Amino acid sequence: MIEREANVRIYSETLANLLGAKVANGKLIRVSTDGYYEVTLSTQGGNYTTLLPIASTVIMAARPEPEVQAIEVER
C-alpha cells in the first residue's frame, strides 16, 4: 500500500499533454473521493501541487517493496 506523503512515480496522459513527458516523480498527498490524486509534482526545478484524474493516472511506489520470506507449509 502506498502511504500518504510517500514518494511516487506518476504515469499520466495528462502529464504527457502538458509537459511532454508521461512519467514524473512526486509525492502523493491524498486520494480524493471526487476522482483525483493530489500530488506534489517535482518538475522543471520546482515542486507543484497538481490534481490528476485517477482514471488516466498510475501511481507507483518510488522504491520496491522489501521481499518477504516465504513460509513453508507442511502438507
N, CA, C and O atoms as a Maestro MAE file, in Angstrom:
{
 s_m_m2io_version
 :::
 2.0.0
}

f_m_ct {
 s_m_title
 :::
 protein
 m_atom[300] {
  # First column is atom index #
  i_m_mmod_type
  r_m_x_coord
  r_m_y_coord
  r_m_z_coord
  i_m_residue_number
  s_m_chain_name
  s_m_pdb_residue_name
  s_m_pdb_atom_name
  i_m_atomic_number
  :::
  1 25 0.845 -1.180 0.000 1 A "MET " " N  " 7
  2 3 0.000 0.000 0.000 1 A "MET " " CA " 6
  3 2 0.889 1.241 0.000 1 A "MET " " C  " 6
  4 15 1.910 1.284 0.687 1 A "MET " " O  " 8
  5 25 0.503 2.220 -0.754 2 A "ILE " " N  " 7
  6 3 1.239 3.481 -0.794 2 A "ILE " " CA " 6
  7 2 0.632 4.411 0.253 2 A "ILE " " C  " 6
  8 15 -0.564 4.700 0.224 2 A "ILE " " O  " 8
  9 25 1.457 4.867 1.158 3 A "GLU " " N  " 7
  10 3 1.009 5.748 2.230 3 A "GLU " " CA " 6
  11 2 0.975 7.195 1.747 3 A "GLU " " C  " 6
  12 15 1.624 7.559 0.766 3 A "GLU " " O  " 8
  13 25 0.202 8.009 2.461 4 A "ARG " " N  " 7
  14 3 0.204 9.445 2.161 4 A "ARG " " CA " 6
  15 2 1.596 10.002 2.405 4 A "ARG " " C  " 6
  16 15 2.337 9.507 3.254 4 A "ARG " " O  " 8
  17 25 1.938 11.023 1.659 5 A "GLU " " N  " 7
  18 3 3.239 11.691 1.728 5 A "GLU " " CA " 6
  19 2 4.381 10.793 1.244 5 A "GLU " " C  " 6
  20 15 5.551 11.094 1.484 5 A "GLU " " O  " 8
  21 25 4.046 9.692 0.563 6 A "ALA " " N  " 7
  22 3 5.075 8.797 0.038 6 A "ALA " " CA " 6
  23 2 5.612 9.328 -1.287 6 A "ALA " " C  " 6
  24 15 4.871 9.923 -2.070 6 A "ALA " " O  " 8
  25 25 6.894 9.112 -1.532 7 A "ASN " " N  " 7
  26 3 7.465 9.450 -2.826 7 A "ASN " " CA " 6
  27 2 6.959 8.435 -3.838 7 A "ASN " " C  " 6
  28 15 6.960 7.233 -3.571 7 A "ASN " " O  " 8
  29 25 6.524 8.919 -5.006 8 A "VAL " " N  " 7
  30 3 5.930 8.056 -6.018 8 A "VAL " " CA " 6
  31 2 6.426 8.414 -7.402 8 A "VAL " " C  " 6
  32 15 6.958 9.501 -7.628 8 A "VAL " " O  " 8
  33 25 6.245 7.478 -8.331 9 A "ARG " " N  " 7
  34 3 6.421 7.722 -9.766 9 A "ARG " " CA " 6
  35 2 5.016 7.872 -10.321 9 A "ARG " " C  " 6
  36 15 4.120 7.105 -9.967 9 A "ARG " " O  " 8
  37 25 4.821 8.842 -11.175 10 A "ILE " " N  " 7
  38 3 3.499 9.161 -11.703 10 A "ILE " " CA " 6
  39 2 3.524 8.970 -13.216 10 A "ILE " " C  " 6
  40 15 4.366 9.540 -13.909 10 A "ILE " " O  " 8
  41 25 2.592 8.161 -13.718 11 A "TYR " " N  " 7
  42 3 2.431 7.922 -15.148 11 A "TYR " " CA " 6
  43 2 1.065 8.461 -15.531 11 A "TYR " " C  " 6
  44 15 0.049 8.010 -15.004 11 A "TYR " " O  " 8
  45 25 1.032 9.429 -16.452 12 A "SER " " N  " 7
  46 3 -0.242 10.078 -16.744 12 A "SER " " CA " 6
  47 2 -0.289 10.634 -18.160 12 A "SER " " C  " 6
  48 15 0.669 11.246 -18.634 12 A "SER " " O  " 8
  49 25 -1.419 10.410 -18.829 13 A "GLU " " N  " 7
  50 3 -1.644 11.019 -20.144 13 A "GLU " " CA " 6
  51 2 -1.735 12.546 -20.005 13 A "GLU " " C  " 6
  52 15 -1.317 13.281 -20.900 13 A "GLU " " O  " 8
  53 25 -2.276 13.008 -18.889 14 A "THR " " N  " 7
  54 3 -2.375 14.459 -18.645 14 A "THR " " CA " 6
  55 2 -0.983 15.076 -18.613 14 A "THR " " C  " 6
  56 15 -0.768 16.144 -19.187 14 A "THR " " O  " 8
  57 25 -0.037 14.420 -17.951 15 A "LEU " " N  " 7
  58 3 1.341 14.920 -17.918 15 A "LEU " " CA " 6
  59 2 1.934 14.959 -19.316 15 A "LEU " " C  " 6
  60 15 2.634 15.905 -19.677 15 A "LEU " " O  " 8
  61 25 1.655 13.933 -20.094 16 A "ALA " " N  " 7
  62 3 2.179 13.893 -21.462 16 A "ALA " " CA " 6
  63 2 1.674 15.084 -22.271 16 A "ALA " " C  " 6
  64 15 2.431 15.685 -23.033 16 A "ALA " " O  " 8
  65 25 0.406 15.423 -22.108 17 A "ASN " " N  " 7
  66 3 -0.170 16.545 -22.844 17 A "ASN " " CA " 6
  67 2 0.371 17.887 -22.363 17 A "ASN " " C  " 6
  68 15 0.588 18.791 -23.170 17 A "ASN " " O  " 8
  69 25 0.591 18.022 -21.061 18 A "LEU " " N  " 7
  70 3 1.037 19.307 -20.503 18 A "LEU " " CA " 6
  71 2 2.548 19.501 -20.569 18 A "LEU " " C  " 6
  72 15 3.022 20.583 -20.918 18 A "LEU " " O  " 8
  73 25 3.302 18.460 -20.237 19 A "LEU " " N  " 7
  74 3 4.746 18.592 -20.092 19 A "LEU " " CA " 6
  75 2 5.548 17.888 -21.171 19 A "LEU " " C  " 6
  76 15 6.759 18.083 -21.273 19 A "LEU " " O  " 8
  77 25 4.886 17.073 -21.975 20 A "GLY " " N  " 7
  78 3 5.607 16.317 -22.985 20 A "GLY " " CA " 6
  79 2 6.303 15.092 -22.415 20 A "GLY " " C  " 6
  80 15 7.113 14.470 -23.102 20 A "GLY " " O  " 8
  81 25 6.006 14.735 -21.178 21 A "ALA " " N  " 7
  82 3 6.591 13.545 -20.538 21 A "ALA " " CA " 6
  83 2 5.488 12.786 -19.818 21 A "ALA " " C  " 6
  84 15 4.690 13.379 -19.093 21 A "ALA " " O  " 8
  85 25 5.445 11.481 -20.017 22 A "LYS " " N  " 7
  86 3 4.405 10.676 -19.370 22 A "LYS " " CA " 6
  87 2 4.752 10.309 -17.943 22 A "LYS " " C  " 6
  88 15 3.867 9.936 -17.173 22 A "LYS " " O  " 8
  89 25 6.029 10.406 -17.567 23 A "VAL " " N  " 7
  90 3 6.479 9.960 -16.256 23 A "VAL " " CA " 6
  91 2 7.094 11.117 -15.493 23 A "VAL " " C  " 6
  92 15 7.845 11.914 -16.056 23 A "VAL " " O  " 8
  93 25 6.771 11.208 -14.194 24 A "ALA " " N  " 7
  94 3 7.352 12.250 -13.339 24 A "ALA " " CA " 6
  95 2 7.489 11.696 -11.925 24 A "ALA " " C  " 6
  96 15 6.836 10.719 -11.560 24 A "ALA " " O  " 8
  97 25 8.340 12.329 -11.149 25 A "ASN " " N  " 7
  98 3 8.479 11.999 -9.736 25 A "ASN " " CA " 6
  99 2 7.638 12.968 -8.935 25 A "ASN " " C  " 6
  100 15 7.456 14.122 -9.323 25 A "ASN " " O  " 8
  101 25 7.127 12.489 -7.812 26 A "GLY " " N  " 7
  102 3 6.327 13.369 -6.972 26 A "GLY " " CA " 6
  103 2 6.072 12.747 -5.621 26 A "GLY " " C  " 6
  104 15 6.689 11.753 -5.238 26 A "GLY " " O  " 8
  105 25 5.143 13.359 -4.910 27 A "LYS " " N  " 7
  106 3 4.757 12.892 -3.585 27 A "LYS " " CA " 6
  107 2 3.240 12.841 -3.540 27 A "LYS " " C  " 6
  108 15 2.573 13.826 -3.856 27 A "LYS " " O  " 8
  109 25 2.691 11.695 -3.147 28 A "LEU " " N  " 7
  110 3 1.246 11.545 -3.035 28 A "LEU " " CA " 6
  111 2 0.762 12.268 -1.780 28 A "LEU " " C  " 6
  112 15 1.213 11.968 -0.675 28 A "LEU " " O  " 8
  113 25 -0.142 13.206 -1.950 29 A "ILE " " N  " 7
  114 3 -0.692 13.945 -0.816 29 A "ILE " " CA " 6
  115 2 -1.988 13.306 -0.342 29 A "ILE " " C  " 6
  116 15 -2.158 13.041 0.848 29 A "ILE " " O  " 8
  117 25 -2.906 13.058 -1.278 30 A "ARG " " N  " 7
  118 3 -4.162 12.404 -0.903 30 A "ARG " " CA " 6
  119 2 -4.856 11.859 -2.136 30 A "ARG " " C  " 6
  120 15 -4.551 12.237 -3.267 30 A "ARG " " O  " 8
  121 25 -5.804 10.954 -1.886 31 A "VAL " " N  " 7
  122 3 -6.680 10.420 -2.927 31 A "VAL " " CA " 6
  123 2 -8.062 10.972 -2.626 31 A "VAL " " C  " 6
  124 15 -8.621 10.701 -1.563 31 A "VAL " " O  " 8
  125 25 -8.614 11.736 -3.543 32 A "SER " " N  " 7
  126 3 -9.900 12.392 -3.337 32 A "SER " " CA " 6
  127 2 -11.064 11.472 -3.698 32 A "SER " " C  " 6
  128 15 -10.973 10.673 -4.630 32 A "SER " " O  " 8
  129 25 -12.130 11.592 -2.968 33 A "THR " " N  " 7
  130 3 -13.352 10.855 -3.320 33 A "THR " " CA " 6
  131 2 -13.999 11.442 -4.574 33 A "THR " " C  " 6
  132 15 -14.929 10.853 -5.126 33 A "THR " " O  " 8
  133 25 -13.516 12.592 -5.022 34 A "ASP " " N  " 7
  134 3 -14.032 13.225 -6.239 34 A "ASP " " CA " 6
  135 2 -13.344 12.703 -7.503 34 A "ASP " " C  " 6
  136 15 -13.640 13.164 -8.605 34 A "ASP " " O  " 8
  137 25 -12.418 11.733 -7.344 35 A "GLY " " N  " 7
  138 3 -11.833 11.098 -8.520 35 A "GLY " " CA " 6
  139 2 -10.498 11.637 -8.980 35 A "GLY " " C  " 6
  140 15 -10.183 11.561 -10.167 35 A "GLY " " O  " 8
  141 25 -9.707 12.178 -8.078 36 A "TYR " " N  " 7
  142 3 -8.384 12.634 -8.475 36 A "TYR " " CA " 6
  143 2 -7.358 12.362 -7.383 36 A "TYR " " C  " 6
  144 15 -7.688 12.218 -6.205 36 A "TYR " " O  " 8
  145 25 -6.078 12.296 -7.827 37 A "TYR " " N  " 7
  146 3 -4.949 12.241 -6.910 37 A "TYR " " CA " 6
  147 2 -4.456 13.663 -6.718 37 A "TYR " " C  " 6
  148 15 -4.334 14.410 -7.689 37 A "TYR " " O  " 8
  149 25 -4.177 14.044 -5.504 38 A "GLU " " N  " 7
  150 3 -3.478 15.298 -5.253 38 A "GLU " " CA " 6
  151 2 -2.027 14.922 -5.015 38 A "GLU " " C  " 6
  152 15 -1.714 14.191 -4.075 38 A "GLU " " O  " 8
  153 25 -1.144 15.421 -5.863 39 A "VAL " " N  " 7
  154 3 0.277 15.114 -5.756 39 A "VAL " " CA " 6
  155 2 1.090 16.394 -5.800 39 A "VAL " " C  " 6
  156 15 0.658 17.402 -6.358 39 A "VAL " " O  " 8
  157 25 2.268 16.340 -5.206 40 A "THR " " N  " 7
  158 3 3.249 17.396 -5.387 40 A "THR " " CA " 6
  159 2 4.195 16.875 -6.450 40 A "THR " " C  " 6
  160 15 4.912 15.898 -6.233 40 A "THR " " O  " 8
  161 25 4.193 17.528 -7.591 41 A "LEU " " N  " 7
  162 3 4.948 17.097 -8.754 41 A "LEU " " CA " 6
  163 2 6.309 17.786 -8.755 41 A "LEU " " C  " 6
  164 15 6.386 19.009 -8.642 41 A "LEU " " O  " 8
  165 25 7.382 17.007 -8.882 42 A "SER " " N  " 7
  166 3 8.737 17.554 -8.955 42 A "SER " " CA " 6
  167 2 9.138 17.639 -10.421 42 A "SER " " C  " 6
  168 15 9.422 16.622 -11.054 42 A "SER " " O  " 8
  169 25 9.158 18.848 -10.953 43 A "THR " " N  " 7
  170 3 9.496 19.031 -12.362 43 A "THR " " CA " 6
  171 2 10.017 20.434 -12.617 43 A "THR " " C  " 6
  172 15 9.681 21.370 -11.891 43 A "THR " " O  " 8
  173 25 10.821 20.576 -13.629 44 A "GLN " " N  " 7
  174 3 11.353 21.854 -14.070 44 A "GLN " " CA " 6
  175 2 11.974 22.644 -12.921 44 A "GLN " " C  " 6
  176 15 11.817 23.862 -12.834 44 A "GLN " " O  " 8
  177 25 12.680 21.937 -12.043 45 A "GLY " " N  " 7
  178 3 13.398 22.589 -10.957 45 A "GLY " " CA " 6
  179 2 12.555 23.054 -9.787 45 A "GLY " " C  " 6
  180 15 13.043 23.804 -8.942 45 A "GLY " " O  " 8
  181 25 11.302 22.629 -9.714 46 A "GLY " " N  " 7
  182 3 10.444 23.052 -8.604 46 A "GLY " " CA " 6
  183 2 9.419 22.000 -8.252 46 A "GLY " " C  " 6
  184 15 9.342 20.955 -8.898 46 A "GLY " " O  " 8
  185 25 8.632 22.275 -7.229 47 A "ASN " " N  " 7
  186 3 7.554 21.387 -6.790 47 A "ASN " " CA " 6
  187 2 6.221 22.086 -7.017 47 A "ASN " " C  " 6
  188 15 6.057 23.253 -6.660 47 A "ASN " " O  " 8
  189 25 5.275 21.377 -7.608 48 A "TYR " " N  " 7
  190 3 3.988 21.957 -7.966 48 A "TYR " " CA " 6
  191 2 2.854 21.068 -7.478 48 A "TYR " " C  " 6
  192 15 2.868 19.862 -7.726 48 A "TYR " " O  " 8
  193 25 1.875 21.640 -6.789 49 A "THR " " N  " 7
  194 3 0.695 20.893 -6.394 49 A "THR " " CA " 6
  195 2 -0.141 20.654 -7.638 49 A "THR " " C  " 6
  196 15 -0.435 21.584 -8.390 49 A "THR " " O  " 8
  197 25 -0.522 19.404 -7.851 50 A "THR " " N  " 7
  198 3 -1.217 19.007 -9.070 50 A "THR " " CA " 6
  199 2 -2.367 18.071 -8.734 50 A "THR " " C  " 6
  200 15 -2.247 17.222 -7.851 50 A "THR " " O  " 8
  201 25 -3.476 18.227 -9.437 51 A "LEU " " N  " 7
  202 3 -4.614 17.324 -9.320 51 A "LEU " " CA " 6
  203 2 -4.687 16.523 -10.613 51 A "LEU " " C  " 6
  204 15 -4.853 17.088 -11.694 51 A "LEU " " O  " 8
  205 25 -4.562 15.209 -10.497 52 A "LEU " " N  " 7
  206 3 -4.567 14.344 -11.677 52 A "LEU " " CA " 6
  207 2 -5.724 13.358 -11.599 52 A "LEU " " C  " 6
  208 15 -5.955 12.771 -10.541 52 A "LEU " " O  " 8
  209 25 -6.463 13.160 -12.701 53 A "PRO " " N  " 7
  210 3 -7.602 12.239 -12.679 53 A "PRO " " CA " 6
  211 2 -7.158 10.799 -12.450 53 A "PRO " " C  " 6
  212 15 -6.227 10.319 -13.096 53 A "PRO " " O  " 8
  213 25 -7.820 10.123 -11.538 54 A "ILE " " N  " 7
  214 3 -7.490 8.731 -11.216 54 A "ILE " " CA " 6
  215 2 -7.646 7.840 -12.440 54 A "ILE " " C  " 6
  216 15 -6.849 6.925 -12.646 54 A "ILE " " O  " 8
  217 25 -8.661 8.100 -13.251 55 A "ALA " " N  " 7
  218 3 -8.972 7.241 -14.401 55 A "ALA " " CA " 6
  219 2 -7.832 7.160 -15.419 55 A "ALA " " C  " 6
  220 15 -7.713 6.153 -16.117 55 A "ALA " " O  " 8
  221 25 -6.998 8.188 -15.519 56 A "SER " " N  " 7
  222 3 -5.932 8.172 -16.527 56 A "SER " " CA " 6
  223 2 -4.540 8.342 -15.916 56 A "SER " " C  " 6
  224 15 -3.609 8.773 -16.595 56 A "SER " " O  " 8
  225 25 -4.402 8.001 -14.629 57 A "THR " " N  " 7
  226 3 -3.129 8.174 -13.938 57 A "THR " " CA " 6
  227 2 -2.768 6.900 -13.178 57 A "THR " " C  " 6
  228 15 -3.623 6.263 -12.561 57 A "THR " " O  " 8
  229 25 -1.490 6.544 -13.234 58 A "VAL " " N  " 7
  230 3 -0.978 5.422 -12.453 58 A "VAL " " CA " 6
  231 2 0.024 5.980 -11.454 58 A "VAL " " C  " 6
  232 15 0.920 6.745 -11.812 58 A "VAL " " O  " 8
  233 25 -0.142 5.585 -10.192 59 A "ILE " " N  " 7
  234 3 0.783 5.968 -9.132 59 A "ILE " " CA " 6
  235 2 1.541 4.708 -8.726 59 A "ILE " " C  " 6
  236 15 0.928 3.691 -8.401 59 A "ILE " " O  " 8
  237 25 2.875 4.772 -8.744 60 A "MET " " N  " 7
  238 3 3.686 3.621 -8.380 60 A "MET " " CA " 6
  239 2 4.682 4.037 -7.310 60 A "MET " " C  " 6
  240 15 5.258 5.122 -7.387 60 A "MET " " O  " 8
  241 25 4.889 3.191 -6.318 61 A "ALA " " N  " 7
  242 3 5.861 3.485 -5.267 61 A "ALA " " CA " 6
  243 2 7.235 3.740 -5.892 61 A "ALA " " C  " 6
  244 15 7.623 3.069 -6.849 61 A "ALA " " O  " 8
  245 25 7.954 4.699 -5.353 62 A "ALA " " N  " 7
  246 3 9.264 5.052 -5.898 62 A "ALA " " CA " 6
  247 2 10.308 3.978 -5.610 62 A "ALA " " C  " 6
  248 15 11.270 3.823 -6.363 62 A "ALA " " O  " 8
  249 25 10.117 3.238 -4.518 63 A "ARG " " N  " 7
  250 3 11.046 2.178 -4.148 63 A "ARG " " CA " 6
  251 2 10.305 0.845 -4.100 63 A "ARG " " C  " 6
  252 15 9.139 0.798 -3.708 63 A "ARG " " O  " 8
  253 25 10.974 -0.237 -4.496 64 A "PRO " " N  " 7
  254 3 10.307 -1.544 -4.447 64 A "PRO " " CA " 6
  255 2 10.037 -1.976 -3.008 64 A "PRO " " C  " 6
  256 15 10.732 -1.575 -2.074 64 A "PRO " " O  " 8
  257 25 9.014 -2.801 -2.861 65 A "GLU " " N  " 7
  258 3 8.678 -3.361 -1.552 65 A "GLU " " CA " 6
  259 2 9.769 -4.343 -1.147 65 A "GLU " " C  " 6
  260 15 10.330 -5.024 -2.006 65 A "GLU " " O  " 8
  261 25 10.080 -4.430 0.141 66 A "PRO " " N  " 7
  262 3 11.062 -5.435 0.564 66 A "PRO " " CA " 6
  263 2 10.484 -6.837 0.374 66 A "PRO " " C  " 6
  264 15 9.281 -7.055 0.519 66 A "PRO " " O  " 8
  265 25 11.362 -7.774 0.048 67 A "GLU " " N  " 7
  266 3 10.900 -9.149 -0.141 67 A "GLU " " CA " 6
  267 2 10.540 -9.763 1.199 67 A "GLU " " C  " 6
  268 15 11.230 -9.563 2.199 67 A "GLU " " O  " 8
  269 25 9.465 -10.500 1.201 68 A "VAL " " N  " 7
  270 3 9.013 -11.190 2.400 68 A "VAL " " CA " 6
  271 2 9.413 -12.653 2.262 68 A "VAL " " C  " 6
  272 15 9.157 -13.283 1.236 68 A "VAL " " O  " 8
  273 25 10.035 -13.181 3.294 69 A "GLN " " N  " 7
  274 3 10.480 -14.564 3.243 69 A "GLN " " CA " 6
  275 2 9.266 -15.500 3.205 69 A "GLN " " C  " 6
  276 15 8.301 -15.319 3.948 69 A "GLN " " O  " 8
  277 25 9.335 -16.485 2.340 70 A "ALA " " N  " 7
  278 3 8.254 -17.450 2.194 70 A "ALA " " CA " 6
  279 2 8.147 -18.318 3.444 70 A "ALA " " C  " 6
  280 15 9.153 -18.649 4.072 70 A "ALA " " O  " 8
  281 25 6.944 -18.672 3.787 71 A "ILE " " N  " 7
  282 3 6.680 -19.547 4.922 71 A "ILE " " CA " 6
  283 2 6.409 -20.945 4.386 71 A "ILE " " C  " 6
  284 15 5.542 -21.143 3.535 71 A "ILE " " O  " 8
  285 25 7.169 -21.916 4.902 72 A "GLU " " N  " 7
  286 3 6.945 -23.297 4.469 72 A "GLU " " CA " 6
  287 2 5.733 -23.873 5.192 72 A "GLU " " C  " 6
  288 15 5.557 -23.678 6.394 72 A "GLU " " O  " 8
  289 25 4.907 -24.581 4.441 73 A "VAL " " N  " 7
  290 3 3.716 -25.202 4.989 73 A "VAL " " CA " 6
  291 2 3.841 -26.711 4.804 73 A "VAL " " C  " 6
  292 15 4.087 -27.194 3.699 73 A "VAL " " O  " 8
  293 25 3.668 -27.443 5.895 74 A "GLU " " N  " 7
  294 3 3.715 -28.911 5.801 74 A "GLU " " CA " 6
  295 2 2.430 -29.409 5.195 74 A "GLU " " C  " 6
  296 15 1.344 -28.931 5.522 74 A "GLU " " O  " 8
  297 25 2.562 -30.377 4.306 75 A "ARG " " N  " 7
  298 3 1.352 -30.929 3.663 75 A "ARG " " CA " 6
  299 2 1.228 -32.386 3.948 75 A "ARG " " C  " 6
  300 15 0.278 -33.025 3.495 75 A "ARG " " O  " 8
  :::
 }
 m_bond[299] {
  # First column is bond index #
  i_m_from
  i_m_to
  i_m_order
  :::
  1 1 2 1
  2 2 3 1
  3 3 4 2
  4 3 5 1
  5 5 6 1
  6 6 7 1
  7 7 8 2
  8 7 9 1
  9 9 10 1
  10 10 11 1
  11 11 12 2
  12 11 13 1
  13 13 14 1
  14 14 15 1
  15 15 16 2
  16 15 17 1
  17 17 18 1
  18 18 19 1
  19 19 20 2
  20 19 21 1
  21 21 22 1
  22 22 23 1
  23 23 24 2
  24 23 25 1
  25 25 26 1
  26 26 27 1
  27 27 28 2
  28 27 29 1
  29 29 30 1
  30 30 31 1
  31 31 32 2
  32 31 33 1
  33 33 34 1
  34 34 35 1
  35 35 36 2
  36 35 37 1
  37 37 38 1
  38 38 39 1
  39 39 40 2
  40 39 41 1
  41 41 42 1
  42 42 43 1
  43 43 44 2
  44 43 45 1
  45 45 46 1
  46 46 47 1
  47 47 48 2
  48 47 49 1
  49 49 50 1
  50 50 51 1
  51 51 52 2
  52 51 53 1
  53 53 54 1
  54 54 55 1
  55 55 56 2
  56 55 57 1
  57 57 58 1
  58 58 59 1
  59 59 60 2
  60 59 61 1
  61 61 62 1
  62 62 63 1
  63 63 64 2
  64 63 65 1
  65 65 66 1
  66 66 67 1
  67 67 68 2
  68 67 69 1
  69 69 70 1
  70 70 71 1
  71 71 72 2
  72 71 73 1
  73 73 74 1
  74 74 75 1
  75 75 76 2
  76 75 77 1
  77 77 78 1
  78 78 79 1
  79 79 80 2
  80 79 81 1
  81 81 82 1
  82 82 83 1
  83 83 84 2
  84 83 85 1
  85 85 86 1
  86 86 87 1
  87 87 88 2
  88 87 89 1
  89 89 90 1
  90 90 91 1
  91 91 92 2
  92 91 93 1
  93 93 94 1
  94 94 95 1
  95 95 96 2
  96 95 97 1
  97 97 98 1
  98 98 99 1
  99 99 100 2
  100 99 101 1
  101 101 102 1
  102 102 103 1
  103 103 104 2
  104 103 105 1
  105 105 106 1
  106 106 107 1
  107 107 108 2
  108 107 109 1
  109 109 110 1
  110 110 111 1
  111 111 112 2
  112 111 113 1
  113 113 114 1
  114 114 115 1
  115 115 116 2
  116 115 117 1
  117 117 118 1
  118 118 119 1
  119 119 120 2
  120 119 121 1
  121 121 122 1
  122 122 123 1
  123 123 124 2
  124 123 125 1
  125 125 126 1
  126 126 127 1
  127 127 128 2
  128 127 129 1
  129 129 130 1
  130 130 131 1
  131 131 132 2
  132 131 133 1
  133 133 134 1
  134 134 135 1
  135 135 136 2
  136 135 137 1
  137 137 138 1
  138 138 139 1
  139 139 140 2
  140 139 141 1
  141 141 142 1
  142 142 143 1
  143 143 144 2
  144 143 145 1
  145 145 146 1
  146 146 147 1
  147 147 148 2
  148 147 149 1
  149 149 150 1
  150 150 151 1
  151 151 152 2
  152 151 153 1
  153 153 154 1
  154 154 155 1
  155 155 156 2
  156 155 157 1
  157 157 158 1
  158 158 159 1
  159 159 160 2
  160 159 161 1
  161 161 162 1
  162 162 163 1
  163 163 164 2
  164 163 165 1
  165 165 166 1
  166 166 167 1
  167 167 168 2
  168 167 169 1
  169 169 170 1
  170 170 171 1
  171 171 172 2
  172 171 173 1
  173 173 174 1
  174 174 175 1
  175 175 176 2
  176 175 177 1
  177 177 178 1
  178 178 179 1
  179 179 180 2
  180 179 181 1
  181 181 182 1
  182 182 183 1
  183 183 184 2
  184 183 185 1
  185 185 186 1
  186 186 187 1
  187 187 188 2
  188 187 189 1
  189 189 190 1
  190 190 191 1
  191 191 192 2
  192 191 193 1
  193 193 194 1
  194 194 195 1
  195 195 196 2
  196 195 197 1
  197 197 198 1
  198 198 199 1
  199 199 200 2
  200 199 201 1
  201 201 202 1
  202 202 203 1
  203 203 204 2
  204 203 205 1
  205 205 206 1
  206 206 207 1
  207 207 208 2
  208 207 209 1
  209 209 210 1
  210 210 211 1
  211 211 212 2
  212 211 213 1
  213 213 214 1
  214 214 215 1
  215 215 216 2
  216 215 217 1
  217 217 218 1
  218 218 219 1
  219 219 220 2
  220 219 221 1
  221 221 222 1
  222 222 223 1
  223 223 224 2
  224 223 225 1
  225 225 226 1
  226 226 227 1
  227 227 228 2
  228 227 229 1
  229 229 230 1
  230 230 231 1
  231 231 232 2
  232 231 233 1
  233 233 234 1
  234 234 235 1
  235 235 236 2
  236 235 237 1
  237 237 238 1
  238 238 239 1
  239 239 240 2
  240 239 241 1
  241 241 242 1
  242 242 243 1
  243 243 244 2
  244 243 245 1
  245 245 246 1
  246 246 247 1
  247 247 248 2
  248 247 249 1
  249 249 250 1
  250 250 251 1
  251 251 252 2
  252 251 253 1
  253 253 254 1
  254 254 255 1
  255 255 256 2
  256 255 257 1
  257 257 258 1
  258 258 259 1
  259 259 260 2
  260 259 261 1
  261 261 262 1
  262 262 263 1
  263 263 264 2
  264 263 265 1
  265 265 266 1
  266 266 267 1
  267 267 268 2
  268 267 269 1
  269 269 270 1
  270 270 271 1
  271 271 272 2
  272 271 273 1
  273 273 274 1
  274 274 275 1
  275 275 276 2
  276 275 277 1
  277 277 278 1
  278 278 279 1
  279 279 280 2
  280 279 281 1
  281 281 282 1
  282 282 283 1
  283 283 284 2
  284 283 285 1
  285 285 286 1
  286 286 287 1
  287 287 288 2
  288 287 289 1
  289 289 290 1
  290 290 291 1
  291 291 292 2
  292 291 293 1
  293 293 294 1
  294 294 295 1
  295 295 296 2
  296 295 297 1
  297 297 298 1
  298 298 299 1
  299 299 300 2
  :::
 }
}
